[in-house]
């Protein structure tokens, strides 16, 4: 699921960084360690080694190098709270409930 969440509002539990191109694994490991140390307030302390990096020697077509970052952050909690509140409002009104129960209610105005 893709959604808009501000990563500054949460902390990273884990993340993966995927590199493509001719890169040194030693350089990548050092740089990732520097990034984690510099931004330690954005990572939880109770999960050691929570950043993983992988390297593919074959660059994407038309580029020398490329990087993809995938992070699991607690910033998503605000989105889930909002979805939960919206669901509760709809459930209180019994909106769309007939789709799941198979019951159809007709209201006479």
N, C-alpha and C positions, 0 to 999 in steps of 0.2 A: 504494500500500500504506500502510495506516495502522498505526502501532505506537507504543508508549510509549518515548520517548527523552528523556532529560533534556538540554535545550539548554545547560545550564550546563557539561556535560561535553565540549562541542565548540565549534567556531567556525562562524559562518555564512559560507558561500561566496557565496551570493546570496540575495536575498529580494525579494518583491513585496508591495506594500501597495495594496489596492483600497479606495477611498473612494466611498461613495454618499451623495448629498445636496448641498445648497447649500453648497459650501465654496470658499474661495479657493485657487487653485493656488499662489500666492505663499506663503501661510501653510503649506500642506502641505509645500512644498519646504524652507522654513526649519526647520520642525519635524522633518522627516526628517533634515536635516543635523545638527541639534542632537542627535537620538537617536543617530545614527551616531558623532558626536564623543564624546558622553558614554559610550557603550558600545563604544568602539573595540577593547577587548580581546576582544570577542565576534565581531569580524569579521576575516577574513583581510586582510592588508595588500597582498597581491600581486594583488588584483582591485579596480581602481579603479571607483568608481561602481557598487557592487554592490547598491544598493538602488534599486528602481524603484517609482514610485507612479503610479497611474492614478485618474482621477476620473470618476464617472458622476453627472450632475446630478439624476437621478431617484432619490429615496430609496426604500427598501423600504416596503412597505405598513404603515402603523401607526407608523413611526419617522421622525424628522427626519434622522438620519444613521446610517451603519453603516460598519464597517471590517472588512476581512478581511486577515490576514497569512499569507503562505505563505513558508516559509523552507527553504533547502537547507543543512543543517548536517552537520558531521562527527560529530555525536553519534550518528548512526545506526550508526557502525562497531561499537559494542558489541553492538547487536542482530544485525548480520550475523556477528560473531564467534560469538555464541551459536548462531545458526542453523547455521553451519558446523560447530561442534563437535557439535551434535546430529545433523547429517547424517552426519558421520564415524562416530559411534558406531553409528548404524543401518546404515550401509554395511558396517562391519566385521562386523556380525552377519548381513549379507545380508538384512536385514528389508525387505520390500516390493519387493525387487529384481525379483521375477518379474513385477510389473506392467509393468516397462519392458523386460524381455528376452523376455517371452512364455513363459518356462519356469516350470513348476510342479514344485516338489520336494515329495515326500511323505516325511515322517519317521516311521519306525516306532519306537515307544517300547518 
